[in-house]
């Protein structure tokens, strides 16, 4: 017990002695001395011991010492003096830093002014565009649409049409321009949709009556494959918009229109590319009106030839296209021929989707505007306009790179440049227009099938 108490006292005394010592940066100092001395006085003593006298503070340093924070900016780094424990800046270096800072400020002001001018210009252009669209809407609603039959072919309307139809009246103009030669009614759409839903239910339950049914030469298995393809393609339709995918607001609408069409035209069924055409119409028309426009649009000669895969007629269209290709772009035409690049490699996708998959949606809608005005000719004129716009690039590419480029065009295509390029294309060859060239080639093909061609290219 005695030894234990003695050991405890010695240990306590040792700890008290250690507590009297405090640590400084360069040694230990007794606690009393540390408490009595002022930090500035201690710093001065240290500088005297090390032989480094403190320089008089500059006005900027005095200002900085009075601050509760250190300014962290390029101004502080460039213009402020160095800390006291570092060598002072040479006068030349300080002047150089001051000039650099002034240049940075000037450049920053220039950038800000340029950006402000750019924003102002964009705002003015936007306001100007909104005013022109507003005026165009009034013109279409008050003058053109009420007098469609008499005004649709006038020069004023055609010029206004070329500039693009305002989105608010686009659906009405498309419906009138496409027409309804098939005399489809809203009631007929409801009937076709009801049939499609019945077939979907029958196929899902595997009814025997559906498995044995044959309609217009197409078995139930063919229609089932067509309906399954619709489901698959809907999710691929404008995926960036996320409105046609499962759970999106237009998913069921698109599914209904495509399903109703397979019942309305079982001889055609569903073909890949139709979903993009139907989707564009859904964005601009009510469901039943979109179905009417969709059915009549696919009934046009060019679309029917492609969607029914009429190889002979498709080749005729390609041949007519090449006539105007050689007429407008002879250098690029020769380059394509040299590389064995045929029109079907890039034209099929463009025609099947009416450019809605290949071009930005707003630009594709403007192409649709003029397509509704000029018909199938404008689809091939647009193709030549695209080729003309990228002629310099394409002439330097080989077969693979040309095919890759044309099947996936740049996403940032400028609308005005595209239409300027399209406007430069002349759809006339040897005083013959598109319809005349196409008719002559069709006649030539018929005569060649009989063995006595009347025309030679």
Secondary structure, DSSP 8 states (H G I E B T S, - for coil): -HHHHHHHHHHHHHHHHHHTEEEETTEEEEHHHHHHS-HHHHHHHHHHHHT-------HHHHHHHH-SS---SHHHHHHS---TTS----HHHHHHHHHHHHHHHHHHHHHHHHHHHHHHHHHHHHHHHHHHHHHHHHHIIIIIGGGHHHHTTSHHHHHHHHT---HHHHHHHHHHHH--TT---HHHHHHHHHHHHHHHHHHHHT-HHHHH-EETTEEHHHHHHHHHHHHHHHTTTTTTT-SSSTTSTTHHHHHHHHHHHHHHTTTT---TTHHHHHHHHHTTS-HHHHHHHHHHHHTSHHHHHHHTT-HHHHHHHHHHHHHHHHHH-HHHHHHHHHTT--THHHHHHHHHTTTTTTS-HHHHHHHHHHHHHHTTHHHHHHHHHHHHHTHHHHTT--HHHHHHHHHS--TT--HHHHHHHHHT---EETTEEHHHHHHHHHHHHHHHHHT--S---
